[in-house]
């Protein structure tokens, strides 16, 4: 399939391309329909396609749109790989079934938001809600500065944020904002106070497709951190030395960028809590699990945070003028999707390499 044609800038088109590609490949499909509609009134769904035997001992998961607006990248990868005969033959030869999860967060994908319809960051939502939730004291200090009363922010607001960064540093600022918080439901990187629709639905999918597997690998496709077009391979397992060694053996070969980790500080990501992949351990306890997040760079981190600030401000101010709404949404698209064939080609090449490496790793033992 043509590289450009595989990608979309509207959720409905992306979903149609994915379903068509999965159907043409003869994959077993399932649709989990979302209770709300998309920005164009379209049906929203977490769509699943299985390429291979449901009884396979090796299962490889490829997912998109955990953070909705990042789905424009991940969906294109999934569409292309569903059309890729060489890739599909590789997985079959290794005895690996491939589970595509298209649009973990379809609401955010369609509405150009990073969050779910509950304003929750899905990748901070996998907490034990029966226990006290983590407290992010630094975010508590920053919240009124991050989401001021007016947009664009005033010069005084920008100066106050710049002063905080000057005192604490840009790395601490990124961590304070992005590590997640459970106190401000209208705020940024809100982890929620209960499981979201996407949380419940993903767990059910993992139970349905993962409980017969002996080994599970997962590549979750993201955008927004790091140099433009570079796919950082971020370790996405518990803080476990054996799993990290396995991930680095699988995914750091062949000239690939080394697998980084939030646990040892080597990743561009801050150390986070409530991460989505933790559900694998609970829903598929019989399986050995190895996973990474593929994090493709777009814009500098402060530009990403600025785009997210605008989006959250708009969520809290739906009465904003149409022109301002459009400008905020365009900044969101630019923050999480680079609309050039050069960037798309970089994304696809790195994803394809990681997918081949996952099959080699799964089928080696």
C-alpha positions, -999 to 999 in steps of 0.1 A, spaced: 0 0 0 12 35 -7 28 51 23 9 84 21 -25 66 16 -21 45 47 -22 76 70 -52 98 78 -60 131 94 -95 121 105 -104 93 128 -133 80 106 -110 76 76 -83 59 97 -108 35 111 -122 27 77 -87 20 63 -79 -3 92 -111 -23 90 -107 -26 53 -71 -38 55 -79 -63 83 -109 -76 64 -89 -80 31 -62 -99 50 -89 -123 64 -82 -114 101 -108 -122 127 -123 -89 138 -141 -75 168 -156 -41 175 -161 -26 210 -183 4 204 -177 35 225 -208 51 241 -202 86 226 -198 99 190 -169 114 173 -163 151 163 -180 145 129 -208 124 145 -192 91 135 -192 59 155 -163 55 179 -148 21 187 -119 1 199 -114 -22 170 -95 -55 173 -81 -77 146 -63 -110 151 -39 -123 125 -32 -159 133 -45 -187 156 -64 -178 188 -45 -207 204 -10 -195 195 14 -198 224 32 -166 212 10 -134 210 23 -100 197 1 -70 204 4 -38 183 -17 -9 196 -25 27 187 -40 58 202 -35 52 239 -32 90 238 -59 97 213 -43 124 191 -12 101 187 -34 76 168 -29 94 135 6 79 135 -1 45 151 -31 38 128 -10 44 97 15 19 109 -12 -7 116 -28 -1 82 5 -6 64 15 -37 83 -19 -53 77 -12 -49 40 25 -61 43 27 -97 30 63 -100 40 56 -90 76 26 -113 79 46 -143 65 73 -135 91 49 -137 120 32 -169 107 66 -186 102 75 -178 138 42 -192 151 32 -158 164 -3 -145 163 -6 -107 159 -33 -88 178 -39 -53 164 -58 -30 188 -68 1 168 -77 32 189 -73 23 225 -88 58 231 -111 64 201 -127 95 217 -94 113 220 -84 101 185 -115 116 169 -117 148 190 -79 156 187 -74 152 225 -47 132 243 -72 122 269 -103 100 271 -138 115 272 -135 115 310 -105 139 306 -83 111 318 -48 101 306 -53 64 299 -16 57 306 -20 70 341 -53 53 348 -42 18 357 -40 23 395 -54 3 424 -83 26 431 -90 9 464 -57 23 478 -46 59 483 -36 74 450 -2 91 443 1 127 452 19 151 427 28 181 449 47 198 421 17 197 398 -5 211 426 18 242 426 18 245 388 -19 238 380 -32 274 382 -3 286 360 -7 258 335 -44 265 330 -50 303 334 -83 320 330 -76 333 295 -59 319 263 -34 327 249 -17 332 283 -8 366 295 28 378 296 26 376 334 15 340 333 43 331 309 69 349 330 57 330 361 60 297 344 95 306 330 105 316 366 94 282 379 114 264 351 144 287 358 145 276 394 137 239 390 148 231 355 131 219 323 135 182 333 118 188 366 90 208 349 84 180 324 82 154 352 59 176 374 35 181 346 36 147 329 40 121 357 3 121 364 -20 135 391 -53 125 406 -63 157 423 -75 180 395 -102 164 373 -100 194 349 -62 193 348 -34 179 327 -23 143 329 -52 135 352 -51 98 361 -87 96 372 -104 83 403 -118 52 387 -112 30 357 -122 46 324 -142 30 295 -110 24 277 -94 8 308 -123 -16 312 -124 -25 275 -87 -31 272 -87 -55 302 -116 -75 286 -97 -77 253 -65 -89 271 -86 -116 289 -102 -127 257 -71 -129 236 -42 -133 260 -50 -160 284 -39 -189 262 -5 -174 253 27 -186 269 46 -155 259 33 -120 251 51 -91 235 36 -56 231 46 -26 210 24 4 219 28 33 194 32 68 207 43 103 195 54 135 212 88 129 229 123 131 215 139 142 182 115 144 153 111 111 135 132 91 160 114 62 176 126 58 212 121 23 224 110 27 260 109 -3 283 72 -10 292 73 -37 319 77 -38 356 110 -28 370 125 -62 365 161 -68 355 153 -100 335 126 -84 315 147 -54 307 176 -76 296 152 -95 274 138 -63 259 172 -49 252 183 -82 236 153 -82 213 150 -45 204 185 -29 206 201 -49 178 204 -42 141 214 -6 145 182 3 164 183 29 191 189 13 225 159 4 247 156 30 274 139 29 308 120 52 331 135 33 360 171 41 354 166 76 340 177 67 304 144 76 288 131 110 277 100 101 296 96 110 333 90 81 357 52 75 356 26 56 375 -7 39 365 7 26 332 -15 7 309 7 -23 302 5 -33 339 -29 -49 331 -11 -77 312 3 -90 345 -31 -91 360 -52 -103 331 -27 -128 316 -7 -140 346 4 -172 329 24 -154 302 59 -141 302 55 -105 291 80 -82 273 70 -48 259 81 -14 247 64 19 239 76 32 205 78 70 211 83 90 179 95 126 183 76 155 167 83 189 183 104 201 213 89 191 247 80 227 257 60 231 225 42 198 232 33 210 267 21 243 253 -2 225 229 -16 204 257 -21 234 279 -42 250 251 -62 218 246 -70 215 283 -79 252 285 -103 247 256 -118 217 273 -126 239 302 -138 268 280 -160 253 253 -175 287 246 -142 299 231 -145 316 196 -144 292 167 -111 307 153 -93 302 186 -107 266 189 -94 258 154 -59 273 162 -57 252 194 -67 220 176 -42 226 148 -14 230 174 -25 196 188 -23 180 154 11 195 148 23 184 182 15 147 177 16 141 139 42 154 114 24 156 81 54 148 58 62 116 39 98 118 52 85 116 88 60 89 79 87 68 62 109 71 93 80 60 115 71 30 94 107 17 89 114 18 127 81 2 136 86 -26 110 120 -33 124 107 -35 159 79 -58 149 103 -82 131 125 -82 162 95 -90 184 87 -121 164 123 -132 166 123 -127 203 90 -145 209 98 -175 187 134 -179 200 126 -199 231 
